[in-house]
Amino acid sequence: MYNRCMIEHIDFASQQVNRVEQCRRLFHGRGGAYEGLEHIVVDWLPPVVLITLYKEEPPSWVLSMAQTLQLSLTGCTSVQVQYRCRSKAPIEVVLGDEVSELVVDECGLKFHLQLGRSQNIGLFLDMRNGRQWVKETAAGKNVLNLFAYTCAFSVAAMAGSAKQVVNVDLSKASLSRGRDNHRLNRHDTSKVVFQGVDIFKSFSRIKKYAPYDLLICDPPDIQKGSVNAERDYKKILRRVPEWVGSGGQLMLCLNSHRLDEQFLHQMVAEYCPGFRFVEVIKPPEVFVDAVEGSGLKVLVFEGD
């Protein structure tokens, strides 16, 4: 029974995968919707299946699951496991080829991923619909992408014919990978700015490229020594009136179990009263949460 629940969901998801060969999550236990499976995540990163474990499982279970997944997915040449329950979150190859770098496709956009270099692989799959929204919305806009990481939102914006994108992130290494992602998609990087700075110490540098038509803010919930969303979101929203032009949009993201949508509504009402709520962008259906609103939240606001 322990495996049956997973296999039923993965079989359905794999059918979707085999029709459209794009990267995506196949099983999301982390939302707590499947009792006993809260520690398991399965992603399809063609041609790699990546199982992520937040709690140890016996080697026999890991091998059995790897064999089942490999048989379920056409074109799968490697099954790997990332042990987020271990120090430094190591990745091990269970079956097939040892693949550490690959390029994946998501809705026609290409992204370079690295397996085993760090805890995160370079693309957050729960934000798929958010990137699609940016692609469909960005035409002709000057876009500010805060906490840009590997610039996936920037890639989506440029694919949607943005006028310019300004990416800001403390990690210069992540921005370098972001530049590579733009080149991978054959974008004109003269229209893309990469600022490897501390956002909270660089407000004047950010304002230099204002006014912005779209501000995207996707901070980590808590990042030791640098970011705490509950404490720091207001510091950014206070600057919105001087950064975002008339009629501009805010795409505010929050992946937190401790803060809900109301937190973002309250922050905007207090610090950006000239902006009205427009819509919620939900993650793909596979990202099911036992408690609604406890996972990723993406809200869009628009100025007067």
C-alpha positions in Angstrom: 0.0 0.0 0.0 2.9 2.3 0.8 4.1 2.3 -2.8 0.7 1.9 -4.5 -0.4 5.5 -3.8 2.8 6.8 -5.3 2.7 4.6 -8.3 -0.9 5.5 -9.1 -0.1 9.2 -9.2 3.2 8.7 -11.0 1.6 6.5 -13.6 -0.9 9.3 -14.4 1.8 11.9 -14.4 4.1 9.8 -16.6 1.3 9.5 -19.2 1.3 13.3 -19.4 5.1 13.3 -19.6 5.2 10.9 -22.5 2.9 13.1 -24.5 4.9 16.2 -23.8 8.6 15.7 -23.0 9.0 18.5 -20.5 10.4 18.6 -17.0 7.9 18.5 -14.2 7.1 17.1 -10.8 5.6 13.6 -10.8 4.8 13.2 -7.1 4.7 15.8 -4.4 4.5 14.3 -0.9 5.8 17.4 0.8 2.4 19.0 0.8 1.2 16.5 3.3 -1.7 15.3 1.2 -0.5 11.7 1.2 -0.2 10.1 4.6 3.1 8.5 5.2 4.6 9.9 2.0 5.4 13.4 3.2 9.1 12.9 2.8 9.1 11.9 -0.8 9.3 14.0 -4.0 9.8 12.7 -7.6 10.8 14.9 -10.5 11.1 14.2 -14.2 14.1 16.0 -15.7 14.5 14.2 -19.0 16.3 11.9 -19.3 16.7 11.8 -15.5 14.2 10.8 -12.8 15.2 12.5 -9.5 13.8 11.1 -6.2 14.2 13.4 -3.3 14.0 12.0 0.2 13.6 14.1 3.3 13.7 10.9 5.5 15.8 7.8 5.0 14.3 4.8 3.2 15.9 1.3 3.0 18.1 0.7 0.0 15.8 -2.1 -1.2 12.9 0.4 -1.4 15.0 2.9 -3.2 16.0 0.3 -5.8 12.5 -1.0 -6.3 11.1 2.5 -6.8 13.9 3.4 -9.2 13.2 0.3 -11.3 9.4 1.1 -11.4 10.1 4.7 -12.4 12.5 3.7 -15.1 10.0 1.3 -16.6 7.2 3.9 -16.4 9.0 6.7 -18.3 9.9 6.5 -21.9 13.5 7.8 -22.5 14.6 7.5 -18.9 18.3 6.7 -18.8 19.1 7.6 -15.2 17.4 7.4 -11.8 19.0 9.4 -9.0 18.2 10.0 -5.4 18.9 13.2 -3.5 19.1 12.7 0.3 17.9 16.0 1.7 17.9 14.2 5.1 21.7 14.0 5.0 24.3 16.7 5.4 24.9 18.7 2.2 22.0 16.8 0.5 24.1 14.4 -1.6 22.8 12.8 -4.9 23.5 9.2 -5.8 22.9 7.4 -9.0 20.6 4.3 -8.4 20.2 3.1 -12.0 21.6 4.0 -15.4 23.9 6.8 -16.4 25.7 9.2 -14.2 24.3 12.6 -15.4 25.4 15.7 -13.5 24.5 18.4 -16.0 21.6 18.6 -18.4 19.3 20.9 -20.3 15.6 20.6 -19.7 12.6 22.0 -21.6 9.6 23.7 -19.9 6.9 25.2 -22.1 9.4 25.8 -24.8 12.0 27.4 -22.6 15.3 25.7 -21.9 17.2 25.7 -18.6 20.5 24.3 -17.6 20.4 22.1 -14.4 23.2 20.8 -12.2 22.8 17.7 -10.1 24.9 17.2 -7.1 26.6 20.6 -7.0 24.2 22.1 -4.4 21.0 21.5 -2.6 18.9 23.1 -5.4 19.2 22.0 -9.0 18.6 25.4 -10.7 14.9 25.5 -11.3 11.9 25.4 -9.0 9.2 23.3 -10.7 6.3 24.6 -8.6 6.7 28.0 -10.3 6.0 26.7 -13.8 2.6 28.5 -14.0 4.2 31.7 -12.7 6.8 31.7 -15.4 4.1 31.1 -18.0 2.2 34.1 -16.7 5.3 36.2 -17.0 6.0 35.1 -20.5 2.4 36.0 -21.5 2.5 39.3 -19.7 6.0 40.8 -20.2 5.7 42.2 -23.8 7.3 45.7 -24.0 7.8 45.9 -20.2 10.7 46.9 -18.0 10.9 44.1 -15.5 12.6 44.0 -12.1 13.3 40.4 -10.9 14.3 40.3 -7.2 15.9 37.2 -5.7 16.5 36.2 -9.2 18.5 32.9 -8.5 19.2 31.5 -12.0 17.0 34.0 -13.7 14.1 31.7 -14.7 11.6 34.5 -14.5 14.0 36.6 -16.6 14.2 34.0 -19.3 10.4 33.8 -19.4 10.1 37.6 -19.6 12.6 37.8 -22.5 10.8 35.0 -24.3 7.7 37.1 -23.9 9.4 40.1 -25.6 10.2 42.2 -22.5 11.9 45.5 -23.1 14.4 44.9 -20.4 14.9 42.7 -17.3 16.9 43.7 -14.3 18.0 40.6 -12.2 19.1 41.1 -8.6 20.5 38.4 -6.4 23.2 38.2 -3.8 24.7 35.1 -5.5 26.9 36.0 -8.4 27.3 32.3 -9.2 23.5 31.9 -9.6 23.4 35.0 -11.8 26.2 33.6 -14.0 24.0 30.5 -14.5 21.1 32.8 -15.3 23.2 34.4 -18.0 23.9 31.0 -19.4 20.2 30.2 -19.4 19.5 33.3 -21.5 22.3 32.4 -24.0 20.8 28.9 -24.1 17.5 30.5 -25.3 19.3 32.8 -27.7 18.2 35.9 -26.0 19.7 39.3 -26.6 21.6 39.7 -23.3 22.2 43.4 -23.9 18.6 43.8 -22.7 19.3 41.9 -19.5 21.0 43.4 -16.4 22.6 41.2 -13.8 23.2 42.8 -10.4 25.0 40.6 -7.9 24.3 42.6 -4.8 22.5 42.6 -1.5 19.0 43.8 -2.3 18.5 45.5 1.1 21.8 47.5 0.7 21.3 48.4 -3.0 18.0 50.3 -3.3 19.6 53.2 -5.1 21.2 50.8 -7.7 17.8 49.2 -8.3 16.1 52.6 -8.7 18.7 53.4 -11.4 16.7 51.3 -13.9 13.2 52.5 -12.8 10.4 53.0 -13.5 9.5 49.3 -13.8 6.3 48.0 -15.4 6.5 44.7 -13.6 8.2 43.8 -10.3 8.7 40.2 -9.4 9.6 39.3 -5.8 10.3 35.7 -4.9 12.3 35.7 -1.7 13.2 32.6 0.4 11.0 32.2 3.4 14.0 32.1 5.7 17.7 32.2 4.6 20.0 32.2 7.6 21.9 35.5 7.9 20.3 37.2 4.9 16.5 37.0 4.5 13.4 36.5 6.6 10.3 37.1 4.6 8.1 38.0 7.6 10.6 40.7 8.6 11.9 41.8 5.2 9.0 41.8 2.7 7.9 45.2 3.9 11.4 46.7 3.3 10.9 46.0 -0.4 7.2 47.0 -0.6 8.0 50.4 0.9 10.1 51.1 -2.2 7.5 50.1 -4.7 6.0 53.6 -5.1 9.4 54.9 -6.2 10.3 51.9 -8.3 7.1 50.9 -10.2 5.5 53.3 -12.7 1.8 54.2 -13.1 -0.3 51.1 -13.9 2.6 48.8 -13.0 2.2 45.3 -11.7 3.5 43.3 -8.7 4.0 39.6 -8.8 4.6 38.7 -5.2 5.7 35.2 -4.3 5.9 33.4 -1.0 6.7 29.8 -0.3 6.0 29.5 3.4 4.1 27.2 5.7 4.0 29.8 8.4 2.8 32.8 6.4 -0.5 32.8 4.3 -1.9 34.9 1.5 -3.3 37.3 4.0 0.2 38.3 5.0 0.9 39.6 1.4 -2.5 41.3 1.3 -1.8 43.1 4.5 1.7 44.1 3.4 0.5 45.6 0.1 -2.5 47.4 1.9 -0.1 49.0 4.3 2.9 49.9 2.1 1.4 50.0 -1.4 -2.1 51.3 -0.9 -2.3 52.4 -4.6 -2.2 48.8 -5.7 -5.3 46.5 -6.0 -5.4 42.7 -6.0 -5.9 41.1 -9.4 -5.4 37.3 -9.2 -3.8 34.3 -7.7 -1.4 32.2 -9.8 -1.7 28.6 -8.6 1.1 26.1 -8.9 0.6 23.0 -11.1 -2.1 20.5 -9.9 0.5 18.0 -8.7 1.5 20.4 -5.9 -1.3 19.3 -3.6 -1.2 20.7 0.0 -3.2 19.0 2.8 -3.7 22.5 4.3 -4.8 24.9 1.6 -2.5 27.9 1.3 0.4 26.3 3.3 2.7 26.0 0.2 3.6 28.3 -2.6 1.6 31.5 -2.9 1.8 33.8 -5.9 -0.4 37.0 -6.0 -0.6 39.7 -8.7 -1.4 43.3 -7.8 -1.8 46.3 -10.2 -1.3 50.0 -9.6 -3.7 52.8 -10.5 
